Structure formats: C-alpha cells, structure tokens
C-alpha cells in the first residue's frame, strides 16, 4: 500500500515535469515565431521605408532641378527688367525731347508761316509785273503754292522748301537764255526768245515777222525786218540747234519800236 502511494507520487511528478516541459517548449516556439514575424515585418517596413526614401530622393532631385530652373528664370527676368528700365528711360527722354521740339516748332511756325505767305504773295507780284515769258506756267506754279499753304498735311518745312524752290527757278531766269513755242495775245503761234528776264523777243514760224515786248508800253511791238536773220539764229542757238553767236542780236530799247508796227 505504501509502495502504491509512492509510485503514484512519482508518476504525478513525471507528468508534471512533462507538462512543464511542453509548456516551456510551447512558449519558446511562440516566442521564436513572434521574433521571426517581427524580423519579417521589420524587413518589409525597411524595404517600404527605402522605397519611400528613394521616391523622396527622386522628388527632391526633381524639385531641386525645378528650383534651379526658376532661379535662372528669375535672373533672366531681372536682367530683362533692367534692360527694359533702360529702354523706358530712353523713351521718356525722347518723348520729353520731342515735346520740347514740338513746342519750339510751334513757336517757329508762328514766325515762319506768315513769312512764307508773304513770300508767295511777293512771288505772285513778281510774275505779274515781269515780262510775260512762260506766264501761264509761272502763274500755275504760284497758284499751286497758294493752294499748298492751306493744306494741314504739308509741314511748314515742306512749304518753305517748295516756296524757296520756286524762287530759285525765278532767279535762274535772270541768268539764262531760253527759246520756246507759244502764242501772242492775238493767238498767233510764234517762237519766243528770252534773254534773262529783261528781253523777250518773238518770231513767226515762217521767220518773216519778229517783235519784242516793250515794257514801257506793256505790249508786244513789231521789229524792223533787218533783225529777222539775227533773231532766227539766236533762236536756233537757244534751242541748241546751232553754236552760240549772239553778236548780231539787237540791243533793244524803247527807241527800237521805230521799226514800225
């Protein structure tokens, strides 16, 4: 009876030991599994973290590149703005200069325009008082100038240039010889010979009758027939049809009218 009790205790002890060992093994296995899972999770987390780090690096590089591009654009804009400021400043100076010139020009116009009007009026009087060579042409030139004076689209400088140009033409008449075809007040066709602006002679187309403008009487008069050949030759020379030889050309005065009507 004593032995049975003793064996029972031993068996309980063995069973208890086995249970304890199983429990310890179970605990160790769970801990190992947990450790392995933690390691796996850690590795996954590290891999994911590395992916995010790489992505952030790429984004950082991209942002850095964009930032540098923006910096370059800012520098370019600064340079452009600086240049633009210079251009604007120069334009302001030009505008100021033009305003000053316009003011000066307006003041000049107030003095020049009346003078130009007086010059055209004086030119008209010269043409009317002068010997009547190319009178219609000269009158048209004066009329054109008078019409130009009233045009707002013609500058004062251009008006002045046109008027002085007309004066230049009139001035040239005083030192030149010219021959041209025309008509007497009666309508008869003749060749005119102008010597300077002092002598105007005519000859009929058949060279039979010659005459001159008598400024004292303010009309044309017939000359003596003895002048016909000299006048004919002078007309040829003026038309560049012969070499100059005006030695026989008459020096006319009021007394030359003695040749008759």
C-alpha positions as CSV (number, residue, x, y, z in Angstrom):
1,X,0.0,0.0,0.0
2,X,2.9,2.2,0.8
3,X,4.6,1.4,-2.5
4,X,1.5,2.2,-4.5
5,X,1.2,5.6,-2.9
6,X,4.8,6.2,-3.5
7,X,4.6,5.3,-7.2
8,X,1.6,7.5,-7.7
9,X,3.5,10.5,-6.4
10,X,6.4,9.7,-8.8
11,X,4.1,9.4,-11.7
12,X,2.5,12.8,-10.8
13,X,5.9,14.3,-10.6
14,X,6.9,12.9,-14.0
15,X,3.6,14.0,-15.6
16,X,4.0,17.5,-14.1
17,X,7.6,17.7,-15.4
18,X,6.4,16.7,-18.9
19,X,3.6,19.2,-18.8
20,X,6.0,21.9,-17.7
21,X,8.4,21.0,-20.5
22,X,5.7,21.1,-23.0
23,X,4.6,24.4,-21.7
24,X,8.1,25.8,-21.9
25,X,8.6,24.4,-25.4
26,X,5.3,25.9,-26.5
27,X,6.3,29.3,-25.0
28,X,9.7,29.1,-26.7
29,X,8.1,28.2,-30.1
30,X,5.7,31.1,-29.8
31,X,8.5,33.5,-28.9
32,X,10.5,32.3,-31.8
33,X,7.6,32.7,-34.2
34,X,7.0,36.1,-32.8
35,X,10.6,37.0,-33.2
36,X,10.7,35.7,-36.8
37,X,7.5,37.6,-37.6
38,X,8.9,40.8,-36.1
39,X,12.1,40.3,-38.2
40,X,10.0,39.8,-41.3
41,X,7.8,42.8,-40.6
42,X,10.9,44.8,-39.9
43,X,12.4,43.8,-43.2
44,X,9.2,44.7,-45.0
45,X,9.0,48.0,-43.2
46,X,12.6,48.7,-44.0
47,X,12.0,47.9,-47.7
48,X,8.9,50.1,-47.8
49,X,10.8,52.8,-46.0
50,X,13.7,52.5,-48.5
51,X,11.2,52.8,-51.4
52,X,9.7,55.9,-49.8
53,X,13.2,57.3,-49.3
54,X,14.1,56.6,-52.9
55,X,10.9,58.2,-54.0
56,X,11.5,61.2,-51.8
57,X,15.1,61.4,-53.2
58,X,13.7,61.4,-56.7
59,X,11.1,64.1,-55.8
60,X,13.9,66.1,-54.1
61,X,16.1,65.9,-57.2
62,X,13.1,66.9,-59.4
63,X,12.3,69.8,-57.1
64,X,15.9,70.9,-56.9
65,X,16.0,70.9,-60.7
66,X,12.9,72.9,-60.9
67,X,14.2,75.3,-58.3
68,X,17.3,75.9,-60.3
69,X,15.3,76.5,-63.4
70,X,13.1,79.0,-61.5
71,X,16.3,80.7,-60.2
72,X,17.6,81.0,-63.8
73,X,14.3,82.4,-64.9
74,X,14.3,84.9,-62.1
75,X,17.8,86.0,-63.1
76,X,16.7,86.3,-66.7
77,X,13.7,88.4,-65.7
78,X,15.9,90.6,-63.5
79,X,18.2,91.2,-66.5
80,X,15.3,91.8,-68.8
81,X,13.7,94.2,-66.4
82,X,16.9,96.1,-66.0
83,X,17.2,96.4,-69.8
84,X,13.6,97.4,-70.0
85,X,14.1,100.1,-67.5
86,X,16.9,101.5,-69.6
87,X,14.7,101.4,-72.7
88,X,11.8,103.0,-70.9
89,X,14.1,105.7,-69.6
90,X,15.5,106.4,-73.0
91,X,11.9,106.6,-74.5
92,X,10.9,109.0,-71.8
93,X,13.9,111.2,-72.7
94,X,12.9,111.0,-76.3
95,X,9.3,111.9,-75.6
96,X,10.5,114.8,-73.5
97,X,12.8,116.0,-76.2
98,X,10.0,115.6,-78.8
99,X,7.7,117.6,-76.6
100,X,10.3,120.4,-76.3
101,X,10.9,120.3,-80.1
102,X,7.1,120.5,-80.8
103,X,6.9,123.5,-78.5
104,X,9.8,125.1,-80.3
105,X,8.4,124.1,-83.7
106,X,5.1,125.7,-82.8
107,X,6.8,128.9,-81.8
108,X,8.9,128.7,-85.0
109,X,5.8,128.1,-87.1
110,X,4.1,131.2,-85.7
111,X,7.0,133.2,-87.1
112,X,7.8,131.2,-90.3
113,X,4.3,130.7,-91.7
114,X,3.4,134.4,-92.1
115,X,6.8,134.9,-93.8
116,X,6.0,132.0,-96.3
117,X,2.6,133.6,-97.1
118,X,4.3,136.9,-97.8
119,X,6.9,135.2,-100.0
120,X,4.2,133.5,-102.1
121,X,2.3,136.9,-102.4
122,X,5.6,138.6,-103.4
123,X,6.3,135.9,-106.0
124,X,2.8,136.4,-107.5
125,X,3.5,140.1,-107.8
126,X,6.9,139.4,-109.5
127,X,5.2,137.2,-112.1
128,X,2.5,139.7,-112.8
129,X,4.9,142.6,-113.1
130,X,7.6,140.8,-115.1
131,X,7.9,140.4,-118.9
132,X,5.3,137.9,-119.9
133,X,7.5,134.9,-120.6
134,X,6.0,131.5,-119.8
135,X,3.5,133.4,-117.9
136,X,0.8,130.7,-117.7
137,X,3.4,128.2,-116.4
138,X,4.6,130.6,-113.8
139,X,1.1,131.6,-112.7
140,X,0.2,127.9,-112.3
141,X,3.3,127.5,-110.1
142,X,2.2,130.3,-107.9
143,X,-1.4,129.1,-107.7
144,X,-0.1,125.6,-106.6
145,X,1.9,127.3,-103.8
146,X,-1.1,129.3,-102.7
147,X,-3.2,126.1,-102.6
148,X,-0.4,124.3,-100.7
149,X,-0.5,126.9,-97.9
150,X,-3.9,125.9,-96.8
151,X,-3.1,122.1,-96.5
152,X,-2.6,120.9,-93.0
153,X,-1.0,117.7,-94.1
154,X,2.0,119.6,-95.6
155,X,4.6,120.5,-93.0
156,X,5.9,124.0,-92.6
157,X,9.4,122.8,-93.6
158,X,8.0,121.3,-96.9
159,X,6.0,124.5,-97.6
160,X,9.1,126.6,-97.1
161,X,11.2,124.3,-99.3
162,X,8.6,124.5,-102.1
163,X,8.5,128.3,-102.0
164,X,12.3,128.7,-102.0
165,X,12.4,126.2,-104.9
166,X,10.0,128.4,-106.9
167,X,12.2,131.4,-106.0
168,X,15.2,129.5,-107.3
169,X,13.5,128.9,-110.6
170,X,12.6,132.6,-110.9
171,X,16.2,133.5,-110.0
172,X,17.6,131.2,-112.7
173,X,15.6,133.0,-115.3
174,X,17.7,136.1,-114.8
175,X,20.9,134.4,-115.9
176,X,19.7,132.1,-118.7
177,X,18.7,132.2,-122.3
178,X,15.7,130.2,-123.5
179,X,13.6,129.6,-126.6
180,X,10.1,128.0,-126.6
181,X,7.0,127.9,-128.6
182,X,3.9,129.9,-127.6
183,X,1.2,132.2,-128.7
184,X,0.8,136.0,-128.9
185,X,-2.2,137.6,-127.2
186,X,-3.8,137.5,-130.6
187,X,-3.5,133.8,-130.7
188,X,-0.8,133.7,-133.4
189,X,1.8,130.8,-132.9
190,X,5.3,132.0,-132.6
191,X,8.8,131.1,-131.3
192,X,9.8,133.1,-128.2
193,X,13.4,134.0,-127.3
194,X,14.0,135.1,-123.7
195,X,17.3,136.7,-122.7
196,X,17.5,136.8,-118.9
197,X,14.4,138.4,-117.6
198,X,14.9,141.7,-119.4
199,X,14.3,140.8,-123.1
200,X,11.5,138.8,-124.7
201,X,11.5,138.5,-128.5
202,X,9.3,136.6,-130.8
203,X,9.4,135.5,-134.4
204,X,6.6,133.9,-136.5
205,X,7.1,130.3,-137.5
206,X,7.9,131.4,-141.1
207,X,10.6,133.7,-139.8
208,X,9.1,136.7,-141.7
209,X,7.9,138.8,-138.8
210,X,9.8,139.5,-135.5
211,X,8.8,141.5,-132.5
212,X,9.6,142.2,-128.9
213,X,7.9,143.1,-125.5
214,X,8.0,146.8,-124.9
215,X,8.0,147.1,-121.1
216,X,7.4,150.8,-121.2
217,X,4.3,150.4,-123.3
218,X,3.5,147.0,-121.7
219,X,2.8,145.3,-125.0
220,X,4.4,143.5,-127.9
221,X,5.7,145.5,-130.9
222,X,6.9,144.5,-134.3
223,X,10.6,145.0,-135.1
224,X,12.3,146.1,-138.3
225,X,12.7,143.1,-140.7
226,X,16.5,143.6,-140.7
227,X,16.6,141.8,-137.3
228,X,14.9,138.7,-138.6
229,X,18.1,136.8,-139.5
230,X,19.9,137.5,-136.2
231,X,16.8,136.6,-134.2
232,X,16.3,133.4,-136.2
233,X,19.9,132.4,-135.5
234,X,19.6,133.3,-131.8
235,X,16.5,131.1,-131.5
236,X,18.4,128.2,-133.1
237,X,21.3,128.7,-130.6
238,X,18.8,128.8,-127.7
239,X,17.3,125.6,-128.9
240,X,20.8,124.1,-129.1
241,X,20.4,123.8,-132.9
242,X,23.5,126.0,-133.6
243,X,26.7,127.2,-131.9
244,X,26.3,130.4,-129.8
245,X,26.9,133.6,-131.8
246,X,24.8,136.5,-130.5
247,X,26.9,139.2,-131.9
248,X,24.2,140.4,-134.3
249,X,21.4,140.2,-131.8
250,X,19.9,143.7,-131.4
251,X,20.1,145.6,-128.1
252,X,16.6,146.8,-127.7
253,X,15.2,149.8,-126.0
254,X,12.2,152.0,-126.3
255,X,13.6,153.6,-129.5
256,X,13.6,150.1,-131.2
257,X,9.9,150.5,-131.8
258,X,10.9,152.9,-134.6
259,X,10.9,149.8,-136.9
260,X,7.2,150.2,-137.2
261,X,4.1,148.4,-136.1
